[in-house]
Amino acid sequence: MPVKNKKKIAKKAARKKVKKTAKPPRRKVAKRSKAKIKISRAVTAKKAMKISQGPEASLEKIGEVTHYFPHVRAAAVMLLKDGLKVGDEIYLKGHTTDFKEKVESMQLDHVPIQEGKKGQEIGLLVKERVRIGDSVYRL
């Protein structure tokens, strides 16, 4: 018998000896009826509405934080509605941000101003860290 044939036979025998590992049994998932799915969706929608009706639901959103400068503790805020004056009380709310503050200092292009108008991106001194996307409400 030639050497090549012996190698082929040995390879085939080795393949037969290797056993495949057994797969774990599949977990059975209980099927829910369409009526139960509709009810559960309605319940989660009601819960979502209750959660979203926090103190900011009755407040007027006037802007959104576009940048934060930690070394000077200042936030860049894009004013979306009306204006904002020095002395106004604001409420900053975000995923991890939640505090009230009185506007004491405001700047536009590094120049102190007394009032910001809709569409302007102003700088505000803030007492806590804020994040991009946090909402600014007027109290």
Secondary structure, DSSP 8 states (H G I E B T S, - for coil): --HHHHHHHHHHHHHHH----------------HHHHHHHHHHHHHHHHHHH-SGGGSSEEEEEEEEEETTTTEEEEEE-SS-EETT-EEEEE-SS-EEEEE---EEETTEE-SEE-TT-EEEEE-SS---TT-EEEE-
